[in-house]
Amino acid sequence: MYRWPLSPPAMNKPQALLFDLDGTLYRGDERIPGADEMIATMYRQDMPCWFVTNNSTRTPSQVAEHLHTLGIPATTHQVITSAEAAAYYAGERFPGAAVCVIGEHGLQEAIREAGLVPAGDGRAELVIQGLDRQLTYAQLTEAVAHLLAGADYLLTNPDRQLPVAGGVLPGAGSIAAALQAAAGVEPTVIGKPSPILMNYALARAGVDAANAWVIGDNPRTDIAAGLEVGCKTVLVLTGLCTERDWRRRCEEAGAMPDAVCDGPAELTAWLTSL
């Protein structure tokens, strides 16, 4: 294990960078210092950057707009969400299926663009669930009924908590825990640490896993997902992990990164030196 910049590992220059967002480039509505200059420098170096998020509540255009408000240039095409990956996965494996959706605008829009049809009052063949901050008991009841009747179950992301200013909210994984307890059905997980989202992102980026770096702040999601598909991984100490606890957190997650950087400035210096 290397702790860069003290002992930089021998890693080839990547052909693409797959960035996590919250905790890596920003914290809610606050840009992580140096994130804007890092991305701008990568563009000047002709380094393709992709923004891969477990958050299923917003559309790629909304995510790109949020990045722009923080001074981080990004196009809609560069943003890859768990909602998009879930909709693509569903369209490929369950074409024409009637679906029951629990989720916000980002997931609803991805489902619509994938040509999937809401079940309405009929029986759903597929339940697709993400975070829904307006969730009702009636929605849970309907989803459980579909699952008990044999519907397949896709979960956009397993995050049980959603960090917000001043604390946390129950995440998509918390809603999933309720559905699993009631229906006894395990979902197919799309988002990190599942390889499904990462493989979708690599296909979108048009790069092999061996030539891409995954950069994130969470060993259990970002680093684990990158390692699962064979990417090089860089942990940044700008979100979940600190200098004091990153090694313990990585060991507990069973996901040791290829390198660790304090943040955007160190990572930029390293990448521009390759």
Backbone bond lengths (Angstrom), bond angles and torsions (degrees), N, CA, C in turn:
res aa  C-N    CA-C-N  psi(-1)  N-CA   C-N-CA  omega(-1)  CA-C   N-CA-C  phi
1 M - - - 1.459 - - 1.519 109.84 -
2 Y 1.326 117.13 134.30 1.450 121.73 -178.96 1.522 110.13 -111.27
3 R 1.302 115.62 143.13 1.459 121.24 173.30 1.510 107.03 -113.03
4 W 1.320 116.89 93.91 1.452 121.68 -179.50 1.529 108.48 -79.47
5 P 1.330 120.87 143.12 1.458 127.04 15.46 1.521 115.77 -92.04
6 L 1.326 119.41 5.25 1.461 119.47 -178.40 1.523 111.40 -66.54
7 S 1.330 116.82 -39.77 1.464 121.26 -179.04 1.520 109.46 -139.00
8 P 1.315 118.61 79.67 1.469 120.38 -176.14 1.525 111.41 -64.07
9 P 1.334 117.44 131.03 1.462 120.06 179.12 1.518 111.10 -74.63
10 A 1.324 114.68 159.29 1.459 120.29 178.11 1.532 108.41 -82.91
11 M 1.322 116.39 93.86 1.461 122.23 179.88 1.518 108.68 -123.62
12 N 1.330 115.46 132.28 1.456 119.81 179.22 1.524 110.94 -68.05
13 K 1.307 116.13 153.25 1.458 120.60 177.65 1.521 109.14 -59.71
14 P 1.323 117.84 128.31 1.469 119.65 -177.33 1.521 111.79 -74.30
15 Q 1.319 115.10 159.42 1.462 121.40 173.82 1.529 111.41 -95.84
16 A 1.329 115.95 -11.32 1.455 120.83 176.58 1.520 109.08 -159.70
17 L 1.323 115.88 148.05 1.454 122.72 175.89 1.527 108.34 -115.15
18 L 1.328 116.15 126.28 1.463 121.45 179.26 1.527 107.53 -108.33
19 F 1.322 116.25 103.43 1.459 122.05 -174.87 1.523 111.38 -93.62
20 D 1.325 115.90 133.37 1.451 120.85 160.88 1.530 107.17 -69.82
21 L 1.329 116.71 165.42 1.460 119.29 -177.49 1.529 112.57 -108.84
22 D 1.333 116.87 -76.93 1.460 119.58 -174.39 1.525 110.83 -68.03
23 G 1.311 115.40 120.38 1.454 121.82 -176.02 1.514 112.85 97.33
24 T 1.333 116.45 -13.96 1.463 121.24 -178.39 1.528 111.35 -113.55
25 L 1.332 116.77 -47.84 1.463 121.32 177.32 1.525 111.90 -108.82
26 Y 1.313 116.74 -25.82 1.460 120.56 177.63 1.523 109.97 -152.68
27 R 1.327 113.55 164.77 1.465 121.03 171.10 1.517 106.30 -123.36
28 G 1.327 116.84 99.22 1.460 120.49 -175.77 1.514 110.65 62.64
29 D 1.324 117.06 -114.77 1.464 121.65 -179.35 1.523 112.17 -100.66
30 E 1.323 116.95 14.26 1.466 121.12 -178.66 1.528 110.21 -114.80
31 R 1.319 116.96 121.14 1.460 121.27 177.34 1.516 110.23 -70.98
32 I 1.317 116.52 135.53 1.454 120.73 174.35 1.531 108.04 -70.80
33 P 1.316 117.89 129.35 1.470 120.93 -175.51 1.524 112.27 -51.58
34 G 1.318 115.13 127.95 1.456 121.37 176.88 1.514 114.39 90.14
35 A 1.331 118.67 -7.56 1.464 120.22 -177.91 1.525 111.49 -65.27
36 D 1.325 116.71 -38.83 1.462 119.95 -179.44 1.520 111.41 -65.23
37 E 1.321 116.86 -44.42 1.458 120.30 -179.65 1.525 110.96 -68.85
38 M 1.329 117.24 -34.41 1.464 120.09 177.63 1.526 110.98 -60.82
39 I 1.322 116.55 -48.54 1.466 119.54 -178.69 1.526 110.26 -66.45
40 A 1.338 117.07 -41.60 1.466 120.01 178.36 1.527 110.95 -61.18
41 T 1.329 117.27 -39.47 1.462 121.01 178.03 1.517 111.16 -65.50
42 M 1.326 117.30 -40.47 1.462 120.16 178.39 1.527 110.58 -61.66
43 Y 1.327 116.93 -39.12 1.458 119.54 177.46 1.533 110.85 -63.92
44 R 1.332 115.73 -41.55 1.473 118.56 178.80 1.526 110.84 -64.93
45 Q 1.310 116.65 -26.91 1.468 121.85 178.38 1.534 111.58 -88.11
46 D 1.334 116.72 6.12 1.474 121.90 -177.68 1.525 111.83 57.90
47 M 1.333 115.98 37.20 1.452 121.35 178.56 1.533 109.24 -98.76
48 P 1.335 117.90 115.27 1.465 120.05 179.54 1.532 111.67 -63.33
49 C 1.321 115.99 130.96 1.461 122.42 179.03 1.523 109.52 -119.36
50 W 1.314 115.43 135.20 1.459 122.25 177.90 1.514 108.29 -127.42
51 F 1.314 115.80 147.28 1.461 121.18 -174.46 1.529 107.95 -118.07
52 V 1.329 115.38 110.04 1.467 121.91 -169.44 1.527 108.91 -113.86
53 T 1.332 116.09 117.98 1.454 119.75 -174.11 1.523 112.90 -128.31
54 N 1.330 115.42 142.62 1.461 121.69 173.38 1.526 111.99 -75.74
55 N 1.310 117.37 -16.24 1.459 121.49 -176.72 1.528 109.99 -67.30
56 S 1.332 116.16 121.37 1.465 120.65 -177.71 1.522 112.50 -103.01
57 T 1.330 118.12 3.01 1.459 119.87 -171.86 1.522 113.32 -82.05
58 R 1.337 117.24 -24.21 1.462 120.06 -176.40 1.519 111.06 -114.33
59 T 1.316 115.55 152.12 1.455 121.28 175.00 1.526 109.06 -76.70
60 P 1.342 117.76 161.62 1.467 119.19 176.28 1.532 113.21 -56.19
61 S 1.318 117.12 -36.70 1.465 118.84 179.62 1.525 111.03 -66.79
62 Q 1.326 117.34 -36.11 1.458 120.23 177.23 1.526 111.21 -68.19
63 V 1.344 116.80 -39.01 1.459 120.37 177.28 1.528 110.15 -64.50
64 A 1.343 116.49 -44.59 1.465 120.50 179.59 1.524 110.69 -62.07
65 E 1.328 116.86 -39.04 1.467 120.53 178.06 1.523 110.75 -64.31
66 H 1.329 116.50 -40.74 1.462 120.20 177.79 1.528 110.67 -62.21
67 L 1.332 116.61 -43.63 1.461 120.10 177.18 1.525 110.90 -59.99
68 H 1.326 116.46 -41.97 1.462 119.88 179.41 1.524 111.57 -61.85
69 T 1.335 116.92 -39.81 1.467 119.06 -179.88 1.519 111.57 -64.10
70 L 1.335 116.44 -22.03 1.465 121.38 178.61 1.529 112.02 -94.77
71 G 1.329 116.18 5.40 1.459 119.97 178.73 1.508 114.45 81.72
72 I 1.327 116.47 15.88 1.470 121.40 179.00 1.515 108.25 -106.40
73 P 1.325 118.44 109.38 1.470 120.32 -176.36 1.521 111.73 -70.48
74 A 1.330 116.33 129.29 1.459 121.53 -179.73 1.514 108.72 -156.13
75 T 1.317 116.76 144.35 1.455 121.72 174.23 1.522 109.40 -100.45
76 T 1.312 115.78 161.12 1.460 120.85 177.10 1.523 110.62 -57.03
77 H 1.326 116.53 -38.50 1.470 121.42 -176.85 1.525 111.55 -63.31
78 Q 1.326 117.50 -29.26 1.464 120.71 -177.79 1.524 113.34 -78.31
79 V 1.318 117.99 -14.37 1.460 122.52 -176.28 1.529 109.66 -91.24
80 I 1.322 115.94 129.80 1.465 122.03 -179.73 1.517 107.47 -126.68
81 T 1.335 116.60 118.82 1.456 121.16 -175.90 1.524 110.99 -110.63
82 S 1.326 115.12 159.86 1.468 119.72 176.19 1.515 110.84 -65.46
83 A 1.339 117.54 -27.61 1.464 120.79 177.21 1.524 110.32 -65.28
84 E 1.339 117.35 -45.22 1.464 120.83 177.52 1.523 111.17 -59.97
85 A 1.338 115.92 -46.04 1.455 120.40 -178.28 1.522 110.85 -64.42
86 A 1.339 117.02 -38.29 1.463 120.90 178.92 1.520 110.76 -65.59
87 A 1.324 116.40 -43.65 1.463 120.17 179.76 1.524 110.96 -65.15
88 Y 1.328 116.83 -41.33 1.472 120.03 178.09 1.521 110.50 -63.79
89 Y 1.326 116.35 -45.70 1.469 121.39 179.30 1.527 110.19 -59.36
90 A 1.324 116.35 -44.08 1.462 120.22 -179.96 1.518 111.49 -65.12
91 G 1.327 116.96 -42.57 1.456 120.35 -179.99 1.517 113.05 -64.42
92 E 1.339 116.26 -34.57 1.463 120.34 179.69 1.524 112.05 -74.98
93 R 1.308 117.86 -38.21 1.471 121.36 -172.62 1.522 113.98 -101.23
94 F 1.322 116.47 -20.56 1.458 119.88 -179.83 1.529 110.02 -132.10
95 P 1.332 117.98 56.64 1.471 119.63 -176.40 1.525 111.17 -60.87
96 G 1.308 114.89 132.49 1.459 120.06 178.23 1.510 115.20 76.56
97 A 1.334 118.01 4.08 1.466 120.67 -177.13 1.522 110.75 -69.43
98 A 1.342 115.42 143.41 1.455 120.75 170.85 1.530 107.85 -79.58
99 V 1.331 116.76 132.28 1.452 120.09 -172.13 1.521 112.16 -121.95
100 C 1.317 114.26 147.08 1.464 123.17 169.14 1.519 106.39 -106.58
101 V 1.309 117.31 123.87 1.461 121.61 -174.24 1.520 110.36 -115.27
102 I 1.316 115.90 127.69 1.463 122.37 167.09 1.520 106.10 -113.64
103 G 1.313 116.33 111.99 1.455 119.27 -177.33 1.511 111.04 170.41
104 E 1.311 115.27 171.64 1.459 121.75 -177.21 1.528 111.23 -96.31
105 H 1.316 115.91 -165.96 1.458 121.79 -169.92 1.525 112.93 -55.73
106 G 1.324 117.50 -41.55 1.460 119.94 -177.47 1.517 112.16 -59.91
107 L 1.321 117.28 -44.13 1.465 120.92 179.44 1.519 110.78 -73.19
108 Q 1.319 117.94 -42.27 1.465 120.79 179.38 1.523 110.74 -58.86
109 E 1.329 116.93 -42.44 1.463 120.72 -179.06 1.524 111.24 -69.13
110 A 1.329 117.61 -40.04 1.469 120.39 178.56 1.525 110.78 -63.23
111 I 1.321 117.09 -40.26 1.463 121.87 177.97 1.529 109.86 -61.93
112 R 1.333 115.92 -45.10 1.471 120.09 179.93 1.525 111.20 -62.28
113 E 1.339 116.80 -45.28 1.458 120.06 -178.16 1.520 112.18 -67.18
114 A 1.331 117.71 -25.57 1.463 121.23 177.76 1.527 112.42 -80.65
115 G 1.335 116.68 -4.00 1.458 120.24 178.22 1.512 114.51 79.18
116 L 1.335 117.19 16.07 1.457 120.45 178.04 1.532 109.73 -81.58
117 V 1.317 115.86 147.91 1.462 121.26 -170.88 1.525 110.92 -108.40
118 P 1.325 119.22 125.16 1.466 120.88 175.61 1.525 110.95 -60.59
119 A 1.314 115.56 141.90 1.463 119.59 -177.49 1.516 112.63 -71.40
120 G 1.332 117.45 -24.86 1.454 119.43 -177.13 1.516 110.44 63.61
121 D 1.339 115.93 -129.70 1.464 120.33 179.28 1.523 112.34 -88.52
122 G 1.340 116.28 -1.94 1.459 119.74 -179.13 1.515 111.91 -87.81
123 R 1.318 114.42 -175.53 1.458 120.16 -179.87 1.520 110.50 -80.38
124 A 1.310 116.72 133.54 1.460 121.56 176.84 1.523 109.74 -91.02
125 E 1.331 114.79 138.42 1.462 120.27 174.60 1.516 111.74 -90.13
126 L 1.340 115.22 -12.41 1.456 120.05 -174.57 1.522 109.31 -149.24
127 V 1.330 116.54 132.33 1.466 122.84 171.69 1.527 107.69 -106.55
128 I 1.330 115.88 123.23 1.465 121.35 176.78 1.519 107.28 -115.70
129 Q 1.315 116.25 120.11 1.468 120.25 -171.98 1.518 112.19 -126.86
130 G 1.310 114.36 133.49 1.451 121.88 173.16 1.512 109.29 -130.34
131 L 1.311 116.77 -152.94 1.457 121.41 176.01 1.520 109.28 -83.02
132 D 1.319 116.28 133.79 1.462 121.70 175.90 1.530 107.38 -138.09
133 R 1.323 115.54 106.66 1.458 119.77 -176.38 1.534 112.95 -81.16
134 Q 1.336 115.91 0.01 1.468 121.11 172.85 1.532 110.09 -114.86
135 L 1.319 116.25 26.44 1.460 121.84 -177.48 1.527 111.55 -58.42
136 T 1.351 115.40 139.31 1.462 120.74 176.75 1.531 110.18 -118.59
137 Y 1.304 114.90 161.13 1.463 120.33 176.63 1.525 110.41 -63.00
138 A 1.320 116.76 -34.27 1.462 120.65 178.30 1.527 111.12 -62.57
139 Q 1.322 117.22 -38.71 1.470 120.39 177.57 1.523 111.08 -64.22
140 L 1.331 115.76 -44.44 1.466 119.42 177.30 1.528 110.86 -59.72
141 T 1.322 116.03 -44.06 1.462 120.79 -178.77 1.522 111.22 -61.15
142 E 1.331 116.15 -43.45 1.468 120.58 179.84 1.527 110.76 -64.40
143 A 1.320 116.87 -45.22 1.460 120.09 -178.62 1.526 110.81 -63.59
144 V 1.325 116.90 -41.98 1.467 120.26 178.36 1.518 110.79 -61.37
145 A 1.330 117.16 -40.70 1.466 120.63 179.44 1.521 110.86 -61.39
146 H 1.323 116.93 -42.70 1.472 120.18 178.73 1.531 110.92 -64.61
147 L 1.330 116.63 -42.14 1.463 120.16 -179.36 1.530 111.07 -65.66
148 L 1.312 117.05 -41.24 1.457 120.23 178.40 1.527 112.15 -66.95
149 A 1.333 115.93 -24.66 1.469 120.55 178.11 1.524 112.33 -85.57
150 G 1.351 116.61 0.12 1.461 119.88 174.53 1.504 116.37 109.98
151 A 1.340 118.78 6.78 1.463 120.66 178.99 1.523 110.68 -65.73
152 D 1.327 116.16 145.62 1.462 121.08 171.47 1.526 108.91 -75.87
153 Y 1.328 115.67 162.58 1.465 120.52 -170.75 1.522 109.90 -135.15
154 L 1.339 116.37 119.98 1.457 122.58 175.15 1.526 108.72 -113.58
155 L 1.321 116.12 134.91 1.463 122.85 177.81 1.519 108.59 -115.73
156 T 1.335 116.21 123.46 1.466 118.92 -176.65 1.517 112.36 -61.58
157 N 1.339 116.36 -41.02 1.467 119.29 -179.64 1.519 109.40 -161.29
158 P 1.332 117.14 148.91 1.467 120.47 -173.94 1.524 114.67 -92.68
159 D 1.346 118.20 8.31 1.464 120.62 -175.92 1.528 110.35 -61.73
160 R 1.326 116.69 120.02 1.467 120.14 -178.12 1.522 112.59 -84.05
161 Q 1.321 116.97 -17.20 1.454 120.47 178.51 1.521 109.77 -129.43
162 L 1.323 115.12 144.80 1.455 122.36 175.60 1.520 108.08 -115.38
163 P 1.344 117.71 107.10 1.475 119.37 -179.27 1.527 111.20 -65.48
164 V 1.310 116.46 133.00 1.459 123.01 175.75 1.522 107.56 -137.17
165 A 1.330 114.97 169.51 1.463 118.96 178.05 1.518 109.63 -58.83
166 G 1.312 115.52 123.25 1.450 120.04 177.11 1.510 115.86 89.26
167 G 1.343 118.26 2.30 1.462 119.00 178.82 1.511 112.86 157.86
168 V 1.336 115.60 -146.24 1.456 120.84 -179.42 1.522 109.85 -137.07
169 L 1.336 115.39 156.48 1.455 122.97 172.52 1.527 108.20 -113.84
170 P 1.334 118.12 156.14 1.467 119.08 172.02 1.526 109.54 -60.52
171 G 1.324 116.58 133.20 1.457 121.07 -177.89 1.520 112.94 -96.37
172 A 1.324 115.25 -173.52 1.464 120.43 -179.58 1.522 111.30 -59.70
173 G 1.335 116.80 -34.48 1.454 120.25 179.78 1.514 112.88 -66.50
174 S 1.325 117.25 -27.39 1.460 120.70 177.42 1.525 110.78 -71.63
175 I 1.330 116.31 -39.47 1.471 119.66 174.84 1.526 109.47 -64.86
176 A 1.325 116.40 -41.09 1.465 120.74 178.80 1.519 111.15 -61.13
177 A 1.335 117.01 -36.90 1.462 119.99 179.57 1.525 110.69 -60.94
178 A 1.324 116.67 -38.67 1.461 120.42 178.35 1.528 110.91 -66.90
179 L 1.322 117.31 -44.28 1.467 120.57 179.87 1.529 111.17 -64.71
180 Q 1.320 116.73 -41.26 1.465 120.01 179.45 1.522 110.94 -65.35
181 A 1.325 116.60 -40.12 1.461 119.74 179.95 1.524 111.19 -65.16
182 A 1.338 116.45 -38.29 1.463 120.26 -176.40 1.526 112.78 -79.78
183 A 1.333 116.63 -36.80 1.466 119.97 -173.78 1.518 113.76 -104.69
184 G 1.339 117.05 -17.09 1.460 119.29 -178.46 1.509 113.65 68.14
185 V 1.328 116.80 28.71 1.469 122.04 -177.77 1.519 109.16 -117.20
186 E 1.327 116.33 129.75 1.467 121.33 177.08 1.533 109.30 -88.84
187 P 1.320 117.88 133.08 1.460 119.26 179.92 1.526 113.11 -83.00
188 T 1.306 114.76 159.76 1.456 120.86 164.37 1.523 106.75 -83.89
189 V 1.330 116.13 118.33 1.466 120.69 -177.20 1.522 109.43 -86.54
190 I 1.328 116.09 130.24 1.462 121.86 -177.96 1.527 111.91 -94.64
191 G 1.327 117.05 -46.64 1.459 121.28 -174.05 1.512 113.87 -78.51
192 K 1.325 114.68 172.91 1.462 121.38 179.01 1.526 110.56 -54.91
193 P 1.337 118.64 136.24 1.470 129.16 14.44 1.520 115.58 -88.85
194 S 1.333 118.25 6.71 1.466 119.97 177.01 1.524 110.36 -60.60
195 P 1.328 117.50 143.99 1.467 119.56 176.41 1.526 113.18 -73.60
196 I 1.340 117.81 -10.41 1.468 119.58 -175.09 1.521 111.18 -62.07
197 L 1.336 117.45 -49.28 1.462 120.18 179.16 1.518 110.99 -63.46
198 M 1.330 117.72 -41.72 1.458 119.70 -177.75 1.516 111.70 -66.99
199 N 1.332 117.52 -40.71 1.467 119.81 177.68 1.524 111.04 -65.36
200 Y 1.328 116.47 -36.90 1.463 120.28 175.41 1.529 110.21 -62.77
201 A 1.333 116.36 -43.00 1.461 120.65 179.37 1.523 111.56 -64.57
202 L 1.327 117.25 -42.01 1.465 120.42 179.06 1.523 110.87 -63.70
203 A 1.323 116.85 -39.53 1.464 120.14 177.76 1.524 110.61 -64.35
204 R 1.327 116.45 -41.79 1.464 120.15 177.48 1.521 111.05 -63.38
205 A 1.339 116.21 -38.64 1.459 120.57 -178.89 1.529 111.98 -76.68
206 G 1.333 116.77 -17.36 1.455 120.91 -179.41 1.512 113.21 67.48
207 V 1.332 116.23 39.25 1.466 120.75 -176.70 1.521 109.30 -137.02
208 D 1.326 116.18 146.72 1.459 120.71 175.07 1.527 109.60 -74.17
209 A 1.324 115.67 152.22 1.465 120.24 -179.07 1.524 112.16 -57.35
210 A 1.314 117.09 -36.68 1.462 120.65 -176.93 1.527 112.06 -65.57
211 N 1.332 117.12 -16.89 1.462 120.86 -177.14 1.527 113.04 -109.08
212 A 1.335 116.16 12.88 1.461 120.26 -179.79 1.520 110.48 -122.30
213 W 1.318 115.32 147.66 1.458 121.44 173.63 1.522 109.10 -110.04
214 V 1.317 115.99 136.07 1.467 122.02 172.14 1.516 108.02 -102.03
215 I 1.327 115.91 128.13 1.461 121.50 -175.92 1.518 108.61 -122.85
216 G 1.339 116.48 122.25 1.451 119.68 -178.86 1.509 112.28 -161.26
217 D 1.336 114.84 175.95 1.471 120.82 -175.24 1.520 113.22 -106.34
218 N 1.342 117.85 -6.79 1.462 120.46 -172.31 1.528 111.02 -118.09
219 P 1.333 117.69 114.54 1.470 119.49 -179.75 1.526 113.36 -61.56
220 R 1.349 117.25 -36.91 1.465 120.25 -174.29 1.522 112.95 -73.05
221 T 1.313 117.43 -22.88 1.460 120.45 -178.51 1.529 110.98 -113.03
222 D 1.314 117.04 -69.74 1.466 121.20 -174.55 1.525 112.77 -61.39
223 I 1.317 116.19 -54.98 1.466 119.82 -175.43 1.526 110.85 -68.33
224 A 1.321 117.04 -43.87 1.467 120.24 179.34 1.519 111.47 -60.46
225 A 1.326 117.56 -40.92 1.466 121.04 -179.85 1.524 111.30 -66.47
226 G 1.341 116.30 -42.60 1.458 119.13 178.63 1.510 112.20 -62.66
227 L 1.323 116.63 -44.80 1.461 120.72 179.12 1.518 111.26 -63.67
228 E 1.335 116.39 -36.88 1.465 121.14 -178.03 1.522 112.22 -59.50
229 V 1.343 116.68 -36.56 1.464 119.46 -176.82 1.527 112.50 -98.12
230 G 1.336 118.00 -2.34 1.458 120.40 175.82 1.511 115.78 94.58
231 C 1.328 117.41 19.02 1.462 121.13 176.22 1.528 110.66 -86.07
232 K 1.312 116.55 156.00 1.452 120.51 165.86 1.529 107.88 -72.16
233 T 1.322 117.16 146.54 1.460 120.24 -175.27 1.523 110.90 -129.18
234 V 1.340 114.86 142.19 1.456 121.71 177.83 1.526 107.67 -128.27
235 L 1.328 115.83 122.15 1.450 121.84 175.25 1.521 109.06 -91.01
236 V 1.333 116.37 129.37 1.461 120.30 175.57 1.530 108.79 -108.84
237 L 1.316 115.42 140.97 1.466 121.61 -174.75 1.522 110.44 -93.71
238 T 1.321 115.44 51.54 1.467 121.69 -176.40 1.527 112.34 -115.64
239 G 1.328 116.92 -0.46 1.454 119.84 -176.89 1.505 112.38 -137.12
240 L 1.314 116.04 -101.51 1.463 121.08 -174.29 1.523 112.96 -67.80
241 C 1.326 117.05 -43.71 1.462 121.53 -171.33 1.522 112.38 -96.77
242 T 1.324 114.27 151.14 1.454 121.13 175.13 1.526 109.30 -119.37
243 E 1.329 115.21 173.51 1.461 120.29 176.96 1.523 111.28 -59.07
244 R 1.323 116.94 -32.46 1.460 121.12 -175.61 1.532 113.04 -80.74
245 D 1.334 117.86 -29.19 1.467 117.90 -170.85 1.526 115.46 -120.04
246 W 1.345 118.55 0.39 1.457 118.65 -173.58 1.527 112.20 -61.93
247 R 1.330 117.07 -39.80 1.469 118.89 -178.07 1.542 110.70 -64.98
248 R 1.318 116.07 -43.32 1.468 119.27 178.73 1.525 110.73 -62.57
249 R 1.316 117.00 -44.28 1.461 120.19 -179.46 1.529 111.14 -63.38
250 C 1.313 117.15 -39.78 1.465 120.79 179.50 1.529 110.68 -67.60
251 E 1.332 116.69 -41.00 1.461 119.90 178.63 1.525 110.67 -64.58
252 E 1.324 117.08 -41.26 1.458 120.82 178.53 1.523 111.49 -64.73
253 A 1.320 116.57 -34.28 1.463 120.61 179.23 1.526 112.32 -81.54
254 G 1.331 116.85 -12.90 1.456 119.72 -175.00 1.512 112.02 66.32
255 A 1.332 115.81 32.59 1.464 120.81 -175.37 1.520 109.20 -140.66
256 M 1.325 116.11 89.25 1.459 120.52 178.54 1.525 109.66 -91.62
257 P 1.321 117.57 122.90 1.465 120.53 -178.00 1.522 111.74 -72.63
258 D 1.318 114.42 165.33 1.462 119.64 176.28 1.521 111.47 -74.51
259 A 1.322 116.97 -26.41 1.460 121.13 179.98 1.517 109.42 -155.92
260 V 1.324 115.27 159.12 1.457 122.46 178.48 1.524 108.11 -130.17
261 C 1.337 116.01 131.38 1.458 120.91 177.80 1.521 109.59 -126.62
262 D 1.329 115.82 148.85 1.456 119.59 177.10 1.523 111.65 -62.03
263 G 1.336 116.71 -39.78 1.453 119.15 -177.02 1.510 112.28 177.08
264 P 1.329 117.06 -162.94 1.469 121.58 -173.31 1.519 114.51 -57.70
265 A 1.322 119.21 -38.87 1.461 119.98 -176.09 1.520 111.34 -63.20
266 E 1.335 117.34 -46.91 1.461 120.41 179.23 1.523 111.16 -65.79
267 L 1.316 116.04 -41.70 1.460 119.09 -179.34 1.531 110.88 -64.62
268 T 1.322 117.28 -40.45 1.463 121.25 178.41 1.527 110.71 -61.95
269 A 1.322 116.84 -45.67 1.457 120.70 -179.97 1.513 111.33 -60.59
270 W 1.323 116.45 -40.48 1.456 120.38 -179.92 1.535 110.85 -67.05
271 L 1.324 116.52 -49.49 1.452 120.26 -176.60 1.538 111.87 -62.01
272 T 1.325 116.53 -38.61 1.466 119.03 -178.86 1.525 111.72 -74.48
273 S 1.332 117.61 -12.83 1.464 120.39 178.65 1.522 112.36 -88.79
274 L 1.323 117.88 -12.22 1.465 120.65 -176.09 1.528 111.32 -77.33
